[in-house]
Amino acid sequence: MLRNGLEPWHLLIVAIVVLALFGSKKLPDTARALGKSMRILKSEAKAMKEETPQ
């Protein structure tokens, strides 16, 4: 049923909707905040893996 669930035109539609909702001025700030959050999440996950159980 959903063999080709995510085609390039689906991504284009999603990009247009995101631009319409957030506007082009807020997108760089949103992307920067998302990147920062991902780095924090990654570092926290790495720290949890490095902890040894007592």
N, CA, C and O atoms as a CHARMM CRD file, in Angstrom:
* protein
*
  216
    1    1 MET  N      0.82700  -1.19500   0.00000 PROA 1      0.00000
    2    1 MET  CA     0.00000   0.00000   0.00000 PROA 1      0.00000
    3    1 MET  C      0.87200   1.26100   0.00000 PROA 1      0.00000
    4    1 MET  O      0.66800   2.15900  -0.81700 PROA 1      0.00000
    5    2 LEU  N      1.83400   1.32600   0.90800 PROA 2      0.00000
    6    2 LEU  CA     2.72500   2.48600   0.96200 PROA 2      0.00000
    7    2 LEU  C      4.13400   2.08700   0.52000 PROA 2      0.00000
    8    2 LEU  O      5.11100   2.35000   1.22100 PROA 2      0.00000
    9    3 ARG  N      4.22400   1.46600  -0.62300 PROA 3      0.00000
   10    3 ARG  CA     5.50800   0.96800  -1.09700 PROA 3      0.00000
   11    3 ARG  C      6.49400   2.11400  -1.30700 PROA 3      0.00000
   12    3 ARG  O      7.63800   2.02700  -0.86100 PROA 3      0.00000
   13    4 ASN  N      6.08300   3.15800  -1.96000 PROA 4      0.00000
   14    4 ASN  CA     6.92200   4.33600  -2.16500 PROA 4      0.00000
   15    4 ASN  C      6.35100   5.48400  -1.34400 PROA 4      0.00000
   16    4 ASN  O      5.86700   6.47700  -1.88700 PROA 4      0.00000
   17    5 GLY  N      6.41700   5.33100  -0.03900 PROA 5      0.00000
   18    5 GLY  CA     5.76800   6.27400   0.86300 PROA 5      0.00000
   19    5 GLY  C      6.32000   7.68000   0.82700 PROA 5      0.00000
   20    5 GLY  O      5.56600   8.63800   0.99800 PROA 5      0.00000
   21    6 LEU  N      7.61700   7.83300   0.61000 PROA 6      0.00000
   22    6 LEU  CA     8.21400   9.17400   0.66100 PROA 6      0.00000
   23    6 LEU  C      8.93800   9.44300  -0.64900 PROA 6      0.00000
   24    6 LEU  O     10.07900   9.02600  -0.84400 PROA 6      0.00000
   25    7 GLU  N      8.26700  10.13300  -1.52100 PROA 7      0.00000
   26    7 GLU  CA     8.84200  10.48100  -2.81700 PROA 7      0.00000
   27    7 GLU  C      9.29900  11.93000  -2.78300 PROA 7      0.00000
   28    7 GLU  O      8.90600  12.68100  -1.89100 PROA 7      0.00000
   29    8 PRO  N     10.12500  12.33300  -3.74500 PROA 8      0.00000
   30    8 PRO  CA    10.64800  13.71000  -3.74400 PROA 8      0.00000
   31    8 PRO  C      9.56300  14.78400  -3.72200 PROA 8      0.00000
   32    8 PRO  O      9.74300  15.82200  -3.08600 PROA 8      0.00000
   33    9 TRP  N      8.45900  14.56000  -4.39300 PROA 9      0.00000
   34    9 TRP  CA     7.42700  15.59300  -4.39200 PROA 9      0.00000
   35    9 TRP  C      6.75600  15.71700  -3.03500 PROA 9      0.00000
   36    9 TRP  O      6.21700  16.77600  -2.71400 PROA 9      0.00000
   37   10 HSD  N      6.77500  14.65000  -2.22300 PROA 10     0.00000
   38   10 HSD  CA     6.25200  14.74600  -0.85200 PROA 10     0.00000
   39   10 HSD  C      7.12500  15.70500  -0.04200 PROA 10     0.00000
   40   10 HSD  O      6.61700  16.54500   0.70200 PROA 10     0.00000
   41   11 LEU  N      8.44200  15.56700  -0.19600 PROA 11     0.00000
   42   11 LEU  CA     9.36400  16.44800   0.52000 PROA 11     0.00000
   43   11 LEU  C      9.18600  17.90400   0.08400 PROA 11     0.00000
   44   11 LEU  O      9.29700  18.81800   0.90100 PROA 11     0.00000
   45   12 LEU  N      8.91600  18.11200  -1.18500 PROA 12     0.00000
   46   12 LEU  CA     8.67900  19.46100  -1.69500 PROA 12     0.00000
   47   12 LEU  C      7.42800  20.06400  -1.05700 PROA 12     0.00000
   48   12 LEU  O      7.42900  21.23400  -0.67300 PROA 12     0.00000
   49   13 ILE  N      6.38900  19.28900  -0.94700 PROA 13     0.00000
   50   13 ILE  CA     5.14900  19.77000  -0.31900 PROA 13     0.00000
   51   13 ILE  C      5.39200  20.10200   1.14900 PROA 13     0.00000
   52   13 ILE  O      4.91300  21.12500   1.63900 PROA 13     0.00000
   53   14 VAL  N      6.13100  19.24800   1.85700 PROA 14     0.00000
   54   14 VAL  CA     6.43800  19.50400   3.26500 PROA 14     0.00000
   55   14 VAL  C      7.24800  20.78800   3.39700 PROA 14     0.00000
   56   14 VAL  O      6.99500  21.59100   4.29500 PROA 14     0.00000
   57   15 ALA  N      8.22300  20.98800   2.50800 PROA 15     0.00000
   58   15 ALA  CA     9.04300  22.20800   2.55400 PROA 15     0.00000
   59   15 ALA  C      8.19000  23.45300   2.33100 PROA 15     0.00000
   60   15 ALA  O      8.38700  24.46500   3.00400 PROA 15     0.00000
   61   16 ILE  N      7.25900  23.39100   1.40800 PROA 16     0.00000
   62   16 ILE  CA     6.37700  24.53500   1.14100 PROA 16     0.00000
   63   16 ILE  C      5.49000  24.82500   2.34300 PROA 16     0.00000
   64   16 ILE  O      5.28100  25.98700   2.69100 PROA 16     0.00000
   65   17 VAL  N      4.97100  23.78900   2.97800 PROA 17     0.00000
   66   17 VAL  CA     4.12100  23.98300   4.16000 PROA 17     0.00000
   67   17 VAL  C      4.93000  24.60200   5.30300 PROA 17     0.00000
   68   17 VAL  O      4.44500  25.50200   5.98900 PROA 17     0.00000
   69   18 VAL  N      6.15200  24.12500   5.50800 PROA 18     0.00000
   70   18 VAL  CA     7.00000  24.67800   6.57300 PROA 18     0.00000
   71   18 VAL  C      7.30200  26.14000   6.29500 PROA 18     0.00000
   72   18 VAL  O      7.24300  26.96300   7.20800 PROA 18     0.00000
   73   19 LEU  N      7.62200  26.47800   5.05900 PROA 19     0.00000
   74   19 LEU  CA     7.86800  27.87800   4.70100 PROA 19     0.00000
   75   19 LEU  C      6.62900  28.73700   4.93200 PROA 19     0.00000
   76   19 LEU  O      6.73500  29.87000   5.40200 PROA 19     0.00000
   77   20 ALA  N      5.47200  28.20600   4.60700 PROA 20     0.00000
   78   20 ALA  CA     4.23700  28.96600   4.78900 PROA 20     0.00000
   79   20 ALA  C      3.92800  29.17700   6.26600 PROA 20     0.00000
   80   20 ALA  O      3.44300  30.24000   6.65400 PROA 20     0.00000
   81   21 LEU  N      4.20900  28.16400   7.09600 PROA 21     0.00000
   82   21 LEU  CA     3.89200  28.27700   8.51800 PROA 21     0.00000
   83   21 LEU  C      4.87200  29.18400   9.26900 PROA 21     0.00000
   84   21 LEU  O      4.45500  30.03000  10.06000 PROA 21     0.00000
   85   22 PHE  N      6.15800  29.00900   9.02500 PROA 22     0.00000
   86   22 PHE  CA     7.15300  29.71300   9.81600 PROA 22     0.00000
   87   22 PHE  C      7.70000  30.96300   9.14300 PROA 22     0.00000
   88   22 PHE  O      8.22500  31.83900   9.83000 PROA 22     0.00000
   89   23 GLY  N      7.59900  31.07000   7.87500 PROA 23     0.00000
   90   23 GLY  CA     8.14600  32.21200   7.16500 PROA 23     0.00000
   91   23 GLY  C      9.64900  32.06500   6.98500 PROA 23     0.00000
   92   23 GLY  O     10.30500  31.33600   7.72900 PROA 23     0.00000
   93   24 SER  N     10.17600  32.75100   6.00800 PROA 24     0.00000
   94   24 SER  CA    11.59000  32.57900   5.68500 PROA 24     0.00000
   95   24 SER  C     12.51400  33.24000   6.70300 PROA 24     0.00000
   96   24 SER  O     13.68600  32.87100   6.78100 PROA 24     0.00000
   97   25 LYS  N     12.03800  34.18600   7.47200 PROA 25     0.00000
   98   25 LYS  CA    12.89900  34.87100   8.43800 PROA 25     0.00000
   99   25 LYS  C     13.15900  34.03100   9.68100 PROA 25     0.00000
  100   25 LYS  O     14.22000  34.15900  10.29100 PROA 25     0.00000
  101   26 LYS  N     12.22800  33.18500  10.06700 PROA 26     0.00000
  102   26 LYS  CA    12.38800  32.39200  11.28500 PROA 26     0.00000
  103   26 LYS  C     13.10000  31.06300  11.03900 PROA 26     0.00000
  104   26 LYS  O     13.56900  30.43700  11.98900 PROA 26     0.00000
  105   27 LEU  N     13.18800  30.62300   9.79300 PROA 27     0.00000
  106   27 LEU  CA    13.78000  29.32200   9.50200 PROA 27     0.00000
  107   27 LEU  C     15.23800  29.18700   9.92500 PROA 27     0.00000
  108   27 LEU  O     15.58700  28.15900  10.50300 PROA 27     0.00000
  109   28 PRO  N     16.11700  30.17000   9.67000 PROA 28     0.00000
  110   28 PRO  CA    17.50400  30.00700  10.12400 PROA 28     0.00000
  111   28 PRO  C     17.61900  29.88100  11.64700 PROA 28     0.00000
  112   28 PRO  O     18.41000  29.08200  12.14800 PROA 28     0.00000
  113   29 ASP  N     16.83700  30.66100  12.37100 PROA 29     0.00000
  114   29 ASP  CA    16.86500  30.57400  13.83700 PROA 29     0.00000
  115   29 ASP  C     16.33700  29.22100  14.30800 PROA 29     0.00000
  116   29 ASP  O     16.87800  28.62800  15.24200 PROA 29     0.00000
  117   30 THR  N     15.29800  28.74700  13.67000 PROA 30     0.00000
  118   30 THR  CA    14.73100  27.44700  14.02700 PROA 30     0.00000
  119   30 THR  C     15.72400  26.32500  13.73800 PROA 30     0.00000
  120   30 THR  O     15.88400  25.41200  14.54800 PROA 30     0.00000
  121   31 ALA  N     16.38500  26.39100  12.59300 PROA 31     0.00000
  122   31 ALA  CA    17.38100  25.37500  12.24200 PROA 31     0.00000
  123   31 ALA  C     18.55900  25.41000  13.20400 PROA 31     0.00000
  124   31 ALA  O     19.07600  24.36100  13.59000 PROA 31     0.00000
  125   32 ARG  N     18.98500  26.59800  13.59300 PROA 32     0.00000
  126   32 ARG  CA    20.09300  26.74100  14.54600 PROA 32     0.00000
  127   32 ARG  C     19.71300  26.14600  15.89900 PROA 32     0.00000
  128   32 ARG  O     20.51000  25.43600  16.51200 PROA 32     0.00000
  129   33 ALA  N     18.51000  26.42900  16.35900 PROA 33     0.00000
  130   33 ALA  CA    18.05100  25.88800  17.63800 PROA 33     0.00000
  131   33 ALA  C     17.92400  24.36600  17.58000 PROA 33     0.00000
  132   33 ALA  O     18.25300  23.67900  18.54700 PROA 33     0.00000
  133   34 LEU  N     17.45300  23.84100  16.46500 PROA 34     0.00000
  134   34 LEU  CA    17.33400  22.40000  16.29900 PROA 34     0.00000
  135   34 LEU  C     18.71400  21.74000  16.30900 PROA 34     0.00000
  136   34 LEU  O     18.89700  20.69400  16.93100 PROA 34     0.00000
  137   35 GLY  N     19.68100  22.34600  15.62500 PROA 35     0.00000
  138   35 GLY  CA    21.03900  21.81800  15.61000 PROA 35     0.00000
  139   35 GLY  C     21.66600  21.82100  16.99600 PROA 35     0.00000
  140   35 GLY  O     22.33800  20.86700  17.38800 PROA 35     0.00000
  141   36 LYS  N     21.44300  22.89100  17.72400 PROA 36     0.00000
  142   36 LYS  CA    21.97800  22.98600  19.08600 PROA 36     0.00000
  143   36 LYS  C     21.35200  21.91600  19.97700 PROA 36     0.00000
  144   36 LYS  O     22.04700  21.27900  20.76800 PROA 36     0.00000
  145   37 SER  N     20.05400  21.72100  19.85000 PROA 37     0.00000
  146   37 SER  CA    19.36900  20.69400  20.64100 PROA 37     0.00000
  147   37 SER  C     19.88300  19.30200  20.30400 PROA 37     0.00000
  148   37 SER  O     20.05000  18.46800  21.19400 PROA 37     0.00000
  149   38 MET  N     20.13300  19.04700  19.02600 PROA 38     0.00000
  150   38 MET  CA    20.64400  17.74000  18.61100 PROA 38     0.00000
  151   38 MET  C     22.04900  17.49600  19.16800 PROA 38     0.00000
  152   38 MET  O     22.36500  16.38100  19.58100 PROA 38     0.00000
  153   39 ARG  N     22.89900  18.54300  19.18100 PROA 39     0.00000
  154   39 ARG  CA    24.24800  18.39600  19.75400 PROA 39     0.00000
  155   39 ARG  C     24.17700  18.10400  21.24000 PROA 39     0.00000
  156   39 ARG  O     24.93100  17.26900  21.73900 PROA 39     0.00000
  157   40 ILE  N     23.28900  18.77100  21.95300 PROA 40     0.00000
  158   40 ILE  CA    23.13600  18.54100  23.38900 PROA 40     0.00000
  159   40 ILE  C     22.64400  17.12100  23.63200 PROA 40     0.00000
  160   40 ILE  O     23.16600  16.42700  24.50400 PROA 40     0.00000
  161   41 LEU  N     21.65200  16.68500  22.87800 PROA 41     0.00000
  162   41 LEU  CA    21.12100  15.32900  23.02100 PROA 41     0.00000
  163   41 LEU  C     22.20700  14.29000  22.75400 PROA 41     0.00000
  164   41 LEU  O     22.32200  13.30100  23.47800 PROA 41     0.00000
  165   42 LYS  N     22.99500  14.52000  21.71500 PROA 42     0.00000
  166   42 LYS  CA    24.06400  13.59100  21.36200 PROA 42     0.00000
  167   42 LYS  C     25.11700  13.51000  22.46200 PROA 42     0.00000
  168   42 LYS  O     25.57700  12.42000  22.80300 PROA 42     0.00000
  169   43 SER  N     25.50100  14.65600  23.01800 PROA 43     0.00000
  170   43 SER  CA    26.51200  14.65300  24.07300 PROA 43     0.00000
  171   43 SER  C     25.98600  14.00100  25.35000 PROA 43     0.00000
  172   43 SER  O     26.73100  13.31300  26.04700 PROA 43     0.00000
  173   44 GLU  N     24.71700  14.21200  25.65600 PROA 44     0.00000
  174   44 GLU  CA    24.13100  13.58100  26.83700 PROA 44     0.00000
  175   44 GLU  C     24.02900  12.06900  26.66600 PROA 44     0.00000
  176   44 GLU  O     24.28700  11.31600  27.60600 PROA 44     0.00000
  177   45 ALA  N     23.65500  11.62600  25.47200 PROA 45     0.00000
  178   45 ALA  CA    23.57400  10.18500  25.21100 PROA 45     0.00000
  179   45 ALA  C     24.95700   9.54500  25.30600 PROA 45     0.00000
  180   45 ALA  O     25.10200   8.44000  25.82800 PROA 45     0.00000
  181   46 LYS  N     25.96600  10.24200  24.80100 PROA 46     0.00000
  182   46 LYS  CA    27.33300   9.73500  24.88200 PROA 46     0.00000
  183   46 LYS  C     27.79200   9.65500  26.33200 PROA 46     0.00000
  184   46 LYS  O     28.44900   8.68900  26.72000 PROA 46     0.00000
  185   47 ALA  N     27.45600  10.65400  27.13300 PROA 47     0.00000
  186   47 ALA  CA    27.83100  10.66600  28.53900 PROA 47     0.00000
  187   47 ALA  C     27.14400   9.52200  29.28300 PROA 47     0.00000
  188   47 ALA  O     27.74600   8.90900  30.16400 PROA 47     0.00000
  189   48 MET  N     25.89300   9.23100  28.93900 PROA 48     0.00000
  190   48 MET  CA    25.19200   8.13200  29.59500 PROA 48     0.00000
  191   48 MET  C     25.81500   6.78000  29.23300 PROA 48     0.00000
  192   48 MET  O     25.87400   5.88400  30.07500 PROA 48     0.00000
  193   49 LYS  N     26.28000   6.62700  27.99100 PROA 49     0.00000
  194   49 LYS  CA    26.91900   5.38900  27.57000 PROA 49     0.00000
  195   49 LYS  C     28.25900   5.18100  28.28500 PROA 49     0.00000
  196   49 LYS  O     28.63600   4.05300  28.60200 PROA 49     0.00000
  197   50 GLU  N     28.96800   6.27800  28.53100 PROA 50     0.00000
  198   50 GLU  CA    30.29200   6.18500  29.14600 PROA 50     0.00000
  199   50 GLU  C     30.22700   5.92800  30.64000 PROA 50     0.00000
  200   50 GLU  O     31.20900   5.47800  31.22900 PROA 50     0.00000
  201   51 GLU  N     29.09400   6.20400  31.26300 PROA 51     0.00000
  202   51 GLU  CA    28.96000   5.94400  32.69900 PROA 51     0.00000
  203   51 GLU  C     29.00000   4.45100  32.95600 PROA 51     0.00000
  204   51 GLU  O     28.37700   3.66600  32.24200 PROA 51     0.00000
  205   52 THR  N     29.73500   4.07300  33.97500 PROA 52     0.00000
  206   52 THR  CA    29.77700   2.66000  34.32900 PROA 52     0.00000
  207   52 THR  C     28.77800   2.38700  35.44000 PROA 52     0.00000
  208   52 THR  O     28.72200   3.14100  36.41100 PROA 52     0.00000
  209   53 PRO  N     27.99600   1.33900  35.32200 PROA 53     0.00000
  210   53 PRO  CA    27.03900   1.00700  36.39600 PROA 53     0.00000
  211   53 PRO  C     27.77200   0.56400  37.65900 PROA 53     0.00000
  212   53 PRO  O     28.77500  -0.14700  37.60400 PROA 53     0.00000
  213   54 GLN  N     27.24600   1.00200  38.78300 PROA 54     0.00000
  214   54 GLN  CA    27.89000   0.68400  40.06000 PROA 54     0.00000
  215   54 GLN  C     27.16300  -0.39100  40.80600 PROA 54     0.00000
  216   54 GLN  O     27.57900  -0.77300  41.90000 PROA 54     0.00000
